[in-house]
Amino acid sequence: MLTAIAGLVLLLIGFFSGVPLGVVLLTVGYFGFAFVHPNGFAAATAMAGQQIVGLATDFQFSVLPLFVLMGTFVNRAALSDDLYEVAYRWLGHYRGGLALATIAACAGFAAICGSSLATAATMARVAVPSMRRYDYADWLSTGTVAAGGALGMLVPPSGALIVYGLLTQEDIAKLFLAAIVPALLSVAVYFCVVQVVTLIKPAAGPRAPKAPWGVRMRALAQVWGVLVLFALIMGGITFGVFTATEAGGIGASGALILAILRGKMSWPIFYGSLVEAATTTAMIFTVIFGALVLTQFVNISGLSEAVLDFIRHLDASPIEIVLCIMAFYVLLGIFIEGFGLIFLTVPIFVPIVQALGFDLVWWGVALVIVVEMSVLHPPLGLNIYVLKSILPEVPLKQIFLGVIPFFLSDFVRLALVIAFPAAVLYLPRLMLR
């Protein structure tokens, strides 16, 4: 038990010292396992090798690089411009309409990109200049893009859900289906935030001219490829036509075809896309290897059992314990963002949540929502600093001001998912019986 605590302290020290996360996880997990196990380094070496080779050679885990490659091709095809144009034509004439359009476009782009940071960075270049032309306040424009970009963690195919599935051995197709209703709920909640903010401050989000129906339909026709690609991926998974891994291959191929049809693909771009996807995948898998080794250390050290035994002696219901864990995540999100939270905490909390009798698919969705909050969380919200790097003329204070209403609304989203787990689990149970 003391060894596990010492290991976690070293883990946090390494993390905050700037050591690569994968190296920290692997080092602490390996040496901690060797210290606890009777056979020492021989057992630790065998365990680490087994975990790494087992993951690297498991066919179902190819889903991650395939969806990463799909996101890279989508980025190269410049589909974000068309998505924003469609959302603008349909929503721009409402109060705060361009902010609504930005959230809708972010959700659409996230659905085929799967990355929060990539969504925020891309939409900042597309949406903020348009909102400035219509005299939108910078704090509302940047806050909307930062919050909309956070949807990239939840909207399937979500990289965060894939990583969670790899770490917990949960069905990735079920996780994707479970995320659909919460993702739609997220968009609706953010729409409400924009409406409330512009009701209080009408000048921050004036209406744009109303587009004729013909213009709207022509704009919609521009994104037929995106709609077909998303429908193909989610429809195939939902109705059991193909697995999540096969969906990744189809998605990557479809995104490549879209890029070619749009004239955005050449041999140098294709090669660059492959290198980018391979680099991203290698980085993620290095961290996953470390997390798996750390999980074995946590298991053999008895930390999970000790924490669970402590929880059993508390006069608290399982849902109260879950709320305490979520509060811990929110606090930890001040210092650690996104994927770091998942890798560091899944080995500790998932066995506890499972022992309490909760569905791990539901927990995965709830976890991703609270992790999403970390990319908006002052003072280290990564989406905020991505926007600052792209829009250096906007004061950081303005970006934080715009993010605050969305960050507060995230507690509403999280509360609804915790209070109504059946809404999360309905689609997986209906479609994947």
C-alpha positions as CSV (number, residue, x, y, z in Angstrom):
1,M,0.0,0.0,0.0
2,L,2.8,2.4,0.9
3,T,4.7,1.4,-2.2
4,A,1.6,2.3,-4.3
5,I,1.3,5.7,-2.7
6,A,5.0,6.4,-3.1
7,G,4.6,5.4,-6.8
8,L,1.7,7.8,-7.3
9,V,3.7,10.6,-5.7
10,L,6.6,9.9,-8.1
11,L,4.1,9.8,-10.9
12,L,2.8,13.2,-10.2
13,I,6.3,14.6,-9.7
14,G,7.4,13.3,-13.0
15,F,4.3,14.6,-14.7
16,F,4.6,18.1,-13.4
17,S,8.4,18.1,-14.1
18,G,7.7,17.9,-17.8
19,V,8.8,14.3,-18.3
20,P,6.8,12.7,-21.2
21,L,3.7,11.0,-19.8
22,G,4.4,7.6,-21.4
23,V,7.9,7.5,-19.9
24,V,6.6,8.4,-16.4
25,L,3.8,5.8,-16.5
26,L,6.0,3.0,-17.8
27,T,8.9,3.8,-15.4
28,V,6.8,4.0,-12.3
29,G,4.7,0.9,-13.3
30,Y,7.8,-1.2,-14.1
31,F,9.9,-0.4,-11.1
32,G,6.9,-0.4,-8.7
33,F,5.9,-3.9,-10.0
34,A,9.5,-5.1,-9.6
35,F,9.6,-3.8,-6.0
36,V,6.3,-5.4,-5.0
37,H,6.6,-8.8,-6.8
38,P,8.6,-11.6,-5.2
39,N,10.5,-12.3,-8.4
40,G,11.5,-8.6,-8.8
41,F,12.7,-7.4,-12.2
42,A,12.3,-10.7,-13.9
43,A,8.6,-10.6,-13.2
44,A,8.3,-6.9,-14.1
45,T,10.1,-7.5,-17.4
46,A,7.9,-10.4,-18.3
47,M,4.8,-8.5,-17.3
48,A,5.7,-5.3,-19.3
49,G,6.6,-7.3,-22.3
50,Q,3.4,-9.3,-22.2
51,Q,1.3,-6.1,-21.9
52,I,3.1,-4.3,-24.7
53,V,3.2,-7.2,-27.2
54,G,-0.4,-8.1,-26.4
55,L,-1.7,-4.6,-27.2
56,A,0.6,-4.1,-30.2
57,T,-0.5,-7.4,-31.8
58,D,-4.2,-7.3,-31.0
59,F,-6.1,-6.6,-34.3
60,Q,-9.0,-4.7,-32.6
61,F,-6.6,-2.0,-31.4
62,S,-5.9,-0.9,-35.0
63,V,-9.1,1.1,-34.6
64,L,-7.1,3.9,-33.0
65,P,-4.6,4.6,-35.9
66,L,-7.3,4.2,-38.4
67,F,-9.5,6.9,-36.9
68,V,-6.4,9.1,-36.3
69,L,-5.7,8.7,-40.1
70,M,-9.3,9.6,-40.9
71,G,-9.0,12.8,-38.9
72,T,-5.8,13.7,-40.6
73,F,-7.4,13.2,-44.1
74,V,-10.5,15.2,-43.0
75,N,-8.2,18.1,-41.9
76,R,-6.4,18.1,-45.2
77,A,-9.7,18.1,-47.1
78,A,-10.7,21.5,-45.5
79,L,-14.2,20.2,-44.7
80,S,-14.5,22.7,-41.7
81,D,-15.1,25.6,-44.1
82,D,-18.2,23.9,-45.7
83,L,-19.5,22.7,-42.3
84,Y,-19.4,26.2,-40.9
85,E,-21.0,27.7,-44.1
86,V,-23.9,25.3,-43.7
87,A,-24.4,26.0,-40.0
88,Y,-24.2,29.7,-40.7
89,R,-26.8,29.6,-43.5
90,W,-29.3,27.7,-41.3
91,L,-28.7,29.4,-37.9
92,G,-27.0,32.7,-38.5
93,H,-30.2,34.8,-38.5
94,Y,-31.1,33.8,-34.8
95,R,-29.8,35.9,-31.9
96,G,-26.3,34.7,-31.3
97,G,-26.8,32.7,-34.5
98,L,-23.1,32.7,-35.6
99,A,-22.2,31.3,-32.1
100,L,-24.9,28.6,-32.6
101,A,-23.4,27.9,-36.0
102,T,-20.0,27.6,-34.6
103,I,-21.1,25.0,-32.0
104,A,-23.0,23.0,-34.7
105,A,-20.0,23.1,-37.0
106,C,-17.6,22.1,-34.2
107,A,-19.9,19.1,-33.4
108,G,-19.9,18.1,-37.1
109,F,-16.2,18.5,-37.5
110,A,-15.5,16.7,-34.2
111,A,-17.6,13.8,-35.5
112,I,-15.1,13.1,-38.3
113,C,-12.0,14.5,-36.7
114,G,-12.2,13.1,-33.1
115,S,-9.8,15.7,-31.6
116,S,-10.7,18.5,-29.3
117,L,-7.6,20.5,-29.9
118,A,-7.7,20.0,-33.7
119,T,-11.4,21.1,-33.7
120,A,-10.7,24.2,-31.7
121,A,-7.7,25.2,-33.8
122,T,-9.4,24.6,-37.1
123,M,-12.7,26.4,-36.2
124,A,-10.8,29.3,-34.7
125,R,-9.4,30.1,-38.1
126,V,-12.8,29.6,-39.8
127,A,-15.4,31.0,-37.4
128,V,-13.8,33.9,-35.5
129,P,-13.1,36.1,-38.6
130,S,-16.7,35.6,-39.7
131,M,-18.1,36.6,-36.3
132,R,-15.9,39.6,-36.2
133,R,-17.4,40.8,-39.5
134,Y,-20.8,40.8,-37.9
135,D,-19.6,42.6,-34.8
136,Y,-19.6,39.7,-32.4
137,A,-17.8,40.3,-29.1
138,D,-14.4,38.6,-29.1
139,W,-15.1,37.0,-25.7
140,L,-18.2,35.3,-27.1
141,S,-16.5,34.2,-30.3
142,T,-13.5,32.7,-28.6
143,G,-15.5,31.2,-25.8
144,T,-17.8,29.5,-28.2
145,V,-14.9,28.0,-30.3
146,A,-13.1,26.8,-27.2
147,A,-16.3,25.1,-25.8
148,G,-17.3,23.8,-29.2
149,G,-13.9,22.3,-29.7
150,A,-14.2,20.4,-26.4
151,L,-17.0,18.4,-28.1
152,G,-14.2,16.6,-30.0
153,M,-13.6,14.4,-27.0
154,L,-17.1,13.1,-26.8
155,V,-18.7,13.1,-30.3
156,P,-18.0,9.7,-31.9
157,P,-15.7,8.5,-33.2
158,S,-14.0,9.9,-30.1
159,G,-10.3,9.4,-29.5
160,A,-10.8,9.6,-25.7
161,L,-13.5,6.9,-25.8
162,I,-11.2,4.7,-28.0
163,V,-8.3,5.1,-25.4
164,Y,-10.7,4.4,-22.5
165,G,-11.9,1.2,-24.4
166,L,-8.4,0.1,-25.0
167,L,-7.5,0.5,-21.3
168,T,-10.6,-1.1,-19.9
169,Q,-11.2,-3.8,-22.6
170,E,-14.7,-2.3,-23.1
171,D,-16.5,-2.6,-26.5
172,I,-15.6,0.5,-28.5
173,A,-18.7,0.2,-30.6
174,K,-20.9,0.3,-27.4
175,L,-18.9,3.4,-26.2
176,F,-19.6,5.2,-29.5
177,L,-23.3,4.4,-29.4
178,A,-23.5,5.4,-25.7
179,A,-22.0,8.8,-26.5
180,I,-24.6,9.8,-29.1
181,V,-27.3,11.0,-26.8
182,P,-24.9,12.8,-24.4
183,A,-23.3,14.5,-27.5
184,L,-26.6,15.8,-28.7
185,L,-27.4,16.9,-25.1
186,S,-24.1,18.8,-25.1
187,V,-24.9,20.7,-28.2
188,A,-28.4,21.5,-26.8
189,V,-26.9,22.8,-23.5
190,Y,-24.4,24.9,-25.3
191,F,-27.1,26.4,-27.5
192,C,-29.0,27.3,-24.4
193,V,-25.9,29.0,-23.0
194,V,-25.5,31.1,-26.1
195,Q,-29.2,32.1,-26.0
196,V,-29.0,33.1,-22.3
197,V,-25.7,35.1,-22.8
198,T,-27.1,37.0,-25.8
199,L,-30.3,37.7,-24.0
200,I,-28.3,39.4,-21.3
201,K,-25.9,41.0,-23.7
202,P,-27.7,41.4,-27.1
203,A,-24.8,43.4,-28.6
204,A,-22.4,40.5,-28.1
205,G,-24.2,38.4,-30.7
206,P,-26.2,40.3,-33.2
207,R,-28.3,38.5,-35.9
208,A,-26.9,38.0,-39.4
209,P,-29.1,38.3,-42.5
210,K,-31.5,35.5,-43.1
211,A,-30.5,33.2,-45.9
212,P,-33.2,32.2,-48.5
213,W,-34.2,28.5,-48.5
214,G,-32.5,27.9,-51.9
215,V,-29.2,29.1,-50.5
216,R,-29.6,26.9,-47.4
217,M,-30.2,23.8,-49.5
218,R,-27.3,24.5,-51.8
219,A,-25.0,25.0,-48.8
220,L,-26.3,21.7,-47.4
221,A,-25.4,19.9,-50.6
222,Q,-21.8,21.0,-50.1
223,V,-21.4,18.7,-47.1
224,W,-23.0,15.6,-48.5
225,G,-19.7,13.7,-48.2
226,V,-19.4,14.5,-44.5
227,L,-23.0,13.4,-43.9
228,V,-22.5,10.2,-45.9
229,L,-19.2,9.4,-44.1
230,F,-20.6,9.9,-40.6
231,A,-23.9,8.0,-41.4
232,L,-21.8,5.2,-42.9
233,I,-19.6,4.8,-39.9
234,M,-22.2,5.1,-37.2
235,G,-24.9,3.3,-39.2
236,G,-22.6,0.4,-39.8
237,I,-21.7,0.1,-36.2
238,T,-25.2,0.6,-34.9
239,F,-26.8,-2.1,-37.1
240,G,-23.9,-4.6,-36.8
241,V,-22.8,-4.4,-40.4
242,F,-19.2,-4.0,-39.4
243,T,-17.1,-3.6,-36.2
244,A,-15.6,-0.5,-34.9
245,T,-12.2,-1.5,-36.3
246,E,-13.7,-2.0,-39.7
247,A,-15.5,1.3,-39.4
248,G,-12.1,3.0,-38.8
249,G,-10.8,1.5,-42.1
250,I,-13.9,2.6,-44.0
251,G,-13.7,6.0,-42.4
252,A,-10.1,6.5,-43.3
253,S,-10.8,5.3,-46.9
254,G,-13.8,7.6,-47.2
255,A,-12.0,10.6,-45.9
256,L,-9.2,10.0,-48.4
257,I,-11.7,9.8,-51.2
258,L,-13.3,13.0,-50.1
259,A,-10.0,14.7,-50.0
260,I,-9.2,13.5,-53.6
261,L,-12.7,14.6,-54.9
262,R,-12.1,18.0,-53.4
263,G,-8.8,18.4,-55.0
264,K,-7.0,18.6,-51.7
265,M,-4.8,15.5,-52.0
266,S,-1.5,14.9,-53.7
267,W,1.4,12.5,-53.1
268,P,3.3,14.9,-50.8
269,I,0.1,15.6,-48.8
270,F,-0.7,11.9,-48.7
271,Y,2.8,11.1,-47.4
272,G,2.6,13.9,-44.9
273,S,-0.8,12.7,-43.7
274,L,0.6,9.2,-43.1
275,V,3.6,10.5,-41.2
276,E,1.4,12.8,-39.1
277,A,-1.0,9.9,-38.3
278,A,1.9,7.5,-37.5
279,T,3.6,10.1,-35.2
280,T,0.3,10.7,-33.3
281,T,-0.4,7.0,-33.0
282,A,3.1,6.2,-31.7
283,M,2.8,9.0,-29.1
284,I,-0.6,7.7,-27.9
285,F,0.4,4.1,-27.9
286,T,3.5,4.8,-25.9
287,V,1.3,6.4,-23.2
288,I,-1.2,3.4,-23.4
289,F,1.7,1.0,-22.9
290,G,2.8,2.9,-19.8
291,A,-0.8,3.0,-18.5
292,L,-1.2,-0.8,-18.9
293,V,2.0,-1.5,-17.0
294,L,1.0,1.0,-14.3
295,T,-2.4,-0.8,-14.0
296,Q,-0.6,-4.0,-13.2
297,F,1.4,-2.3,-10.6
298,V,-1.7,-0.8,-9.0
299,N,-3.4,-4.2,-9.0
300,I,-0.6,-6.1,-7.4
301,S,0.1,-3.4,-4.8
302,G,-3.4,-3.7,-3.4
303,L,-4.2,0.0,-3.8
304,S,-7.6,-0.5,-5.4
305,E,-8.6,-3.1,-2.8
306,A,-7.5,-0.8,0.0
307,V,-9.4,2.2,-1.4
308,L,-12.5,0.0,-2.0
309,D,-12.2,-1.4,1.6
310,F,-12.0,2.2,2.9
311,I,-15.1,3.2,0.8
312,R,-17.1,0.2,2.2
313,H,-16.6,1.5,5.7
314,L,-17.9,4.9,4.7
315,D,-21.5,5.7,5.4
316,A,-22.1,6.7,1.8
317,S,-24.2,5.2,-1.1
318,P,-22.5,4.2,-4.3
319,I,-23.9,7.3,-6.2
320,E,-22.5,9.5,-3.4
321,I,-19.1,7.9,-3.9
322,V,-19.3,8.5,-7.6
323,L,-20.1,12.1,-7.0
324,C,-17.0,12.4,-4.8
325,I,-14.9,10.8,-7.5
326,M,-16.3,13.3,-10.0
327,A,-15.5,16.2,-7.7
328,F,-11.9,14.9,-7.5
329,Y,-11.7,14.8,-11.3
330,V,-12.9,18.5,-11.5
331,L,-10.3,19.5,-9.0
332,L,-7.5,17.5,-10.7
333,G,-8.6,19.1,-14.0
334,I,-7.1,22.4,-12.7
335,F,-3.7,20.8,-13.0
336,I,-3.9,18.0,-15.5
337,E,-5.8,18.0,-18.8
338,G,-7.5,15.7,-21.1
339,F,-5.8,12.4,-21.9
340,G,-3.5,12.8,-19.0
341,L,-6.4,12.5,-16.6
342,I,-7.6,9.3,-18.3
343,F,-4.2,7.6,-18.3
344,L,-3.5,8.6,-14.7
345,T,-6.8,7.7,-13.1
346,V,-8.4,4.8,-15.0
347,P,-6.1,2.2,-13.4
348,I,-7.2,3.5,-9.9
349,F,-10.9,4.3,-10.3
350,V,-12.3,1.9,-12.8
351,P,-11.9,-1.2,-10.5
352,I,-13.6,0.8,-7.8
353,V,-16.5,1.9,-10.0
354,Q,-16.9,-1.6,-11.3
355,A,-17.0,-3.0,-7.7
356,L,-19.7,-0.5,-6.8
357,G,-21.9,-2.1,-9.5
358,F,-21.9,0.6,-12.2
359,D,-21.8,-0.1,-15.9
360,L,-18.3,0.8,-17.3
361,V,-19.7,2.0,-20.6
362,W,-21.8,4.6,-18.8
363,W,-18.8,5.4,-16.6
364,G,-16.6,5.9,-19.7
365,V,-19.1,8.5,-21.1
366,A,-19.3,10.3,-17.8
367,L,-15.5,10.2,-17.5
368,V,-15.0,11.8,-20.9
369,I,-17.5,14.6,-20.1
370,V,-15.6,15.5,-16.9
371,V,-12.3,15.2,-18.8
372,E,-13.7,17.5,-21.5
373,M,-14.1,20.1,-18.8
374,S,-10.3,20.1,-18.2
375,V,-9.6,21.6,-21.6
376,L,-11.8,24.6,-20.6
377,H,-10.7,24.6,-16.9
378,P,-8.8,27.7,-15.7
379,P,-5.8,28.0,-15.5
380,L,-4.5,25.2,-17.7
381,G,-7.4,24.7,-20.2
382,L,-5.6,23.7,-23.4
383,N,-8.3,24.9,-25.7
384,I,-7.9,28.3,-24.3
385,Y,-4.2,28.4,-25.0
386,V,-4.7,27.0,-28.5
387,L,-7.0,29.9,-29.2
388,K,-4.5,32.4,-27.7
389,S,-1.8,31.0,-29.9
390,I,-3.9,31.4,-33.0
391,L,-5.5,34.7,-32.0
392,P,-2.6,36.5,-30.2
393,E,-4.4,39.9,-30.4
394,V,-7.2,38.7,-28.1
395,P,-6.4,39.1,-24.4
396,L,-6.3,35.9,-22.4
397,K,-8.8,37.4,-20.0
398,Q,-11.4,37.8,-22.8
399,I,-11.1,34.1,-23.7
400,F,-11.5,33.0,-20.1
401,L,-14.5,35.3,-19.8
402,G,-16.1,33.7,-22.8
403,V,-15.4,30.2,-21.6
404,I,-16.9,30.6,-18.1
405,P,-20.6,30.2,-19.0
406,F,-19.9,27.1,-21.0
407,F,-17.7,25.6,-18.3
408,L,-20.5,26.2,-15.7
409,S,-23.0,24.5,-18.0
410,D,-20.8,21.4,-18.2
411,F,-21.9,20.7,-14.6
412,V,-25.5,20.5,-15.9
413,R,-24.4,18.0,-18.6
414,L,-22.5,15.9,-16.1
415,A,-25.4,15.9,-13.6
416,L,-27.9,14.8,-16.3
417,V,-25.6,11.9,-17.4
418,I,-25.1,10.8,-13.8
419,A,-28.8,11.1,-12.9
420,F,-30.1,9.3,-16.0
421,P,-27.7,6.5,-17.0
422,A,-30.5,4.8,-18.9
423,A,-30.3,7.6,-21.5
424,V,-26.6,6.8,-22.1
425,L,-27.1,3.0,-22.2
426,Y,-30.3,2.8,-24.2
427,L,-28.7,2.8,-27.7
428,P,-26.0,0.2,-26.9
429,R,-28.5,-2.1,-25.4
430,L,-31.0,-1.6,-28.2
431,M,-28.6,-2.0,-31.1
432,L,-26.0,-4.4,-29.9
433,R,-28.0,-7.1,-28.2
